[in-house]
Amino acid sequence: MYELQVEGMTCGGCANSVTRSVRAVDSNAKVDVDLKAKKVRIDTSVPLEKVSSAIADAGYPVVASATL
């Protein structure tokens, strides 16, 4: 499981975009977006770099990450 600090998320549409970008690399990923804290928790077996890259490619910079 990863916890990412993601900038640029301001609304439910942003949360949906981030979720879709993660699920594009792992359709079974569990994604929990906390807009207020700008954090995204992801339960996936895909490497962190691939998940972070997918989110960044969707237009949301990943500024910090941790493996939980």
C-alpha positions in Angstrom: 0.0 0.0 0.0 1.2 3.5 -0.9 0.3 6.9 0.4 1.0 9.8 -1.9 0.9 13.5 -1.5 -0.8 14.8 -4.7 -1.0 18.5 -5.6 -3.7 20.0 -7.7 -6.7 18.0 -6.5 -9.6 20.4 -5.7 -12.9 18.5 -6.4 -14.6 15.2 -6.9 -13.7 15.3 -10.6 -10.0 15.6 -9.7 -10.4 12.6 -7.4 -12.1 10.6 -10.2 -9.3 11.5 -12.6 -6.6 10.3 -10.1 -8.6 7.1 -9.5 -9.0 6.4 -13.2 -5.3 7.0 -13.8 -4.3 4.5 -11.1 -6.9 1.9 -12.4 -5.5 2.3 -15.9 -2.3 0.6 -14.6 -4.1 -1.7 -12.2 -7.8 -2.3 -12.6 -8.1 -4.0 -9.2 -6.4 -1.2 -7.2 -8.2 0.2 -4.2 -7.9 4.0 -4.3 -8.9 6.3 -1.4 -8.6 10.0 -2.1 -8.6 12.6 0.7 -9.1 15.9 -1.1 -8.7 18.0 2.1 -5.3 16.5 3.0 -4.3 16.1 -0.7 -3.4 12.4 0.0 -4.1 9.3 -2.0 -3.9 5.8 -0.5 -3.5 3.1 -3.0 -3.6 -0.7 -2.4 -1.9 -2.2 -5.4 0.9 -4.6 -6.4 2.1 -2.3 -9.2 5.4 -0.6 -8.5 5.2 2.9 -6.9 7.0 4.5 -9.8 4.4 3.3 -12.3 1.5 4.5 -10.1 3.1 7.9 -9.5 3.9 8.3 -13.2 0.3 7.6 -14.1 -1.0 10.2 -11.7 1.5 12.8 -12.8 0.6 12.0 -16.5 -3.0 12.8 -15.6 -1.9 16.3 -14.5 -1.5 15.9 -10.8 2.0 16.2 -9.4 3.1 13.6 -6.8 5.2 15.6 -4.4 5.8 12.9 -1.7 5.2 9.2 -1.3 5.5 6.5 1.3 5.1 2.7 1.3 2.8 1.6 4.1 
